[in-house]
Amino acid sequence: MLLDTASMYFRAFFGVPEVLADDGTPVNAVRGLMDFISRLVTEYDPTHLVCCWDNDWRPQWRVDLIPTYKAHRVVEEVATAPDVEEVPDPLEVQIPVILEVLDAFGICVVGADGYEADDVIGTLATGAGQPVDIVTGDRDLFQLVDDEADVRVLYIARGVRNHERVTNEWVREKYDIDAAQYAAFATMRGDASDGLPGVAGVGDKTAATLLNRFGDLDAIVAAALDPDSDMGPGPRGKLKAAADYLEVAPTVVAVARDIDLGEHDTVLPRTPRDPDKVLELARRYNLESPSQRLVEALTR
């Protein structure tokens, strides 16, 4: 089980009522993330669990290709530093606590400098040699769904309690494409939340139609540039106008699958690695109940 950790703690922060530690530190995101992990571990009983981390939430190599990539999320007063994400202060102070808690429980955290959590997930999911569940609220990771390799996404856009199990059939029913085509689909459609403009005038339906007809993005672009192809003048003109974008966007949208992550012990701990530290953090940050629930989930 691979967790898109930031996706989960953002959701916890905005979805769990404010709770304060005795010293006034907000801990709703910490508590929410712990309970999310407890629920998922209890329901799916994974053998391995990794909290995948954004060491770089906006990698410069992606920005170099598409300068608008996540640009709207950069803190305005430090817009020259693209690695400073706009995060609510009450959440920012909780991230070190989250890391302390995960370390005390012995839950593996993996990040890679210059890469996003999505890339860590893509690398760990590729060639895992066992069934993989990816937990995220990010549609971009649908590109990793692979029925033959037994890789699926547990999609938490409607909440962890109401998550959906995304398989190729789910993607096909939702978007009329296969999961392997999702990155090309997202490239053409664009994504305002990531600052990806897409191809002007090409939405979900046109993107799906083109993919079902031509198979992949390379074939679509080749058909648009081939005056003898039977592509209609409408999509042909839109694709040709977006040629510069289509040359670089696939690299930005595609999740990396081969980065060097080093060696990590990803086995799900069955007891907390440091029980005394768990107790100390529980008392300090008002985490007694979620700590107990997570201990029970691990030891069951």
N, C-alpha and C positions, 0 to 999 in steps of 0.2 A: 504494500500500500504506500503510494507516494502522495504526500500532501503538498499542495500549493499553499504554503503556510501563510503568506501575506494575504492571499485571497480569503483565507479562513479567519485570520485575526482582524482584518478590516470588517468582515461580515459580523464577527462577534462584537466588535466595538460599536457598530451602528445598530446591532440588533438586541444586545443585552443591556438592560437598565443599568444606570451608573451605580457602581459599588465602590466604596472607598476603604482603603486600609486604615489602620489606626492613625497613621501619620499623614493621612489625607491623600495618599497616592491612589489614583483611580486604577481599578483592577478588573473592570468589566470585560475587557478584551482577553485578559489572561484567563479569567474564569470561563469565558465562553469557549475559547480555544481548547482548554482542558476538557470541558464537557463534550465538545465536538469529537475530540479524539476518543473519549470514553465510549460515546455512542457508536462510533464507527468500528472500534476494536471489538466491542461487544457483539455488534451485528455481523461482522465479517471475519473475525478471528484470524487476522493475517499472521503469517509466520515472520514477516519482516515489515518494518515501518520506518519511513524516512520523512522528516520534515525538510522539504526542499526550500532553499533560501535564496533570496535576491541579494547576492553580493554586489550586483550592479543592476539596478532596476531599469536603467536606460543606457545600455552599453553604447560607448562612443562609436563603435563600428557600425551600429545600426543607424545612429544619428548622422554619421557621415554619408550614408546612402540616402536617407530620407530625413532631412533636418526637422520636419514637423513631427517626427516620431515622439509621442508622449510629451510634446513641448508644452501643452496646456497644463501639465501637472507639475511643471517646474516652479519653485517658489519665485515669485516675481522679483523680489529684491535681490536675489542671487541668480538671476537667469543666466548669467555667464558660466555658472557651475552646473552642468546638466545632470550631475549625480545627486542633486539636492531635491528630493521629492517633497511635495507639499503634503504633509501629514498633520492631522490635528494634534495640537500639543498634548491633550490628555491621552492620546494613543501613543505618541512618541515616547513618553516616559514609561510605557508598559512594555516596550519591545525588549529592553534589557532584562526585565523580570521574566518575560516569556522564555528567553534563552536560559536564564538561571533555572527555571522550573524544568525545562526539557533536559538540561544537563543533570539535574538531581535525579530525575526519573531514569536517566540512561537512554532517552529516546534520541536516536541518531539525527543530527542536523548536518545537511550537506549543501554547500554553496560552492561557486567557482568564480574567481575574480574575472571581471569582464563579461559575465554572463548572468542571465536572469534565471529565476527558479524554473521557468518553462524549459530552459535548455538543460538544466540538471535533470528534470523529469524526463525529457526526451532521451537523454543519454542512459539513464538508469532503466527506462522502460524498454529500450532497444536491446534485444538479445538477452533479456533477463533470464530466459530459460525456465520461467514459471509464470503462472497467471499474475497479471498486474492490474490493480485498481488505482486510478489516478483521481484524486479528490480535488476539485476545482470549481470555481464559478466562472472560469474563463473559457469562452468558446474556442479560442485559438488551439487549445489542446485536443480538440476533436480530431485533428490531423493525425494524432497518435493512435487512434482507435484501430485495432487490428484483430478481427475475429480469429484468424488462423493462429496468431501468436498469443491469443487470449489476453489482449490488452483492451480494457474498457475505461470509460470515464464515469465517475460518480459525480454528476453535475449538481451543484448545490445552489444554483441561481435562485431557486425557490425555498432555500433553507436546507440545512443538513437533515432535519427531520423529514423533509419532503423531497429528498434528492432523487434524481432520475438516473437510471443505469443506461449509459449511452453505448450502444453497439453500432455496427455498420447498418443494421436494419433501422435503428432509431434515426441515424443521420439520413438515411435514404428517405424515410418517411417525412422527416422534418424539412429537408432541403432538396430532395430529389437528386442527390449526388451520392457517391460513395465517400467514406471517410478519407480514403487516400487522396481524394480530390479536394478536400476541404481547404487546404492552404491556397490552392489556386482560386477557389471560390472566394475566399476571404480577400485575396489580393485584388481581384476584380471588383468585388463589391465595396471594399474599403471598410474602415472601422473608425468612426469619429472618436471613440474612447481611447484609441491608440494613436490618433493623429495620422491615420493612413487615408489618403484622399480617395483611393480607388480609381476606377475608370469612370469618368463623368458619363452619366446616363446609363450605366450598367448596374442594375440591381440584382436581387436574389434570383428572380425568374430568368433574366437574360443570361446571367452567369451560369446557372444550372443548365439552361438550354445549350449553351456553347460547349460546356464540358461533356454533356451527354452526346453531343454530335461529334466533337473532335477529340475528346479523351483527356487531354491535358493542356496546360497553358502554352507550352512550346508549340504544339500543333495549332492552337487557336491563333497565336501570333503569326505563325507561318502562313496560315490561311488568310489572315488579314492583309499580309504583305504580298500575297500571290494574286496578281490580277486575274488569273485564270480560275481561281477557286470560286465555288458557288456561294460564298458567304455574302449575305445581304449588304447593301450599301450602308444601312444604318449602323449596325455593329462594327462593320469594317472601318468606317470613318472614326468612330469613337475609340476603337482600339489603336488605330494609327496615330490619333491625336495624343494618346497616352503612352506612346512608345518609350519615351525616356523613363517614365514611372515604371513601366512593366519590365524594363531592363534591370532595375535594382530591387524592386519591391519583393520579388520571390525570396531573395536572400534574407530580407528583413523579417518576412512573415514566417518563413520556415523555422521550426524549432531545431536547434542543434542536437545532434544525436551521437556525437563522437568526441566530446571534450574529456580532458584528463581530470578525473575526479579523485584520483588516488585511492587508497584503501580505507574502507570504513566498515565498522561492525553494524550492520543494518538489522540484525535479528531483533525482533520485538522483545523487550525485557519482560520477564514474568514477575519480577519484583523490582522495586526502585533500586537504582544503583547506589544511591546514598540516602538511606531512610532518615538519618538524622537531619540532613539538609532539607529533605522534603518537609519534615516537621517544622523546622525553623522557618522556612519560607511560608508554610501554611499559617503559622502564627503571626508572622510579620505582616503578611499581605492579605489576611482575611480569606485564606484559600482552603480552610479546613474541609468544607463540604466537597468542592470539586476534586481536592486531593484524594479524599476517601473514595470518591466514585472512580477516579482513575486507577487507584490501587486495586480496587475490586475488579475493574475491567481487565487489568493486566494479569491478575492472579487467578481469574476464573478458568 
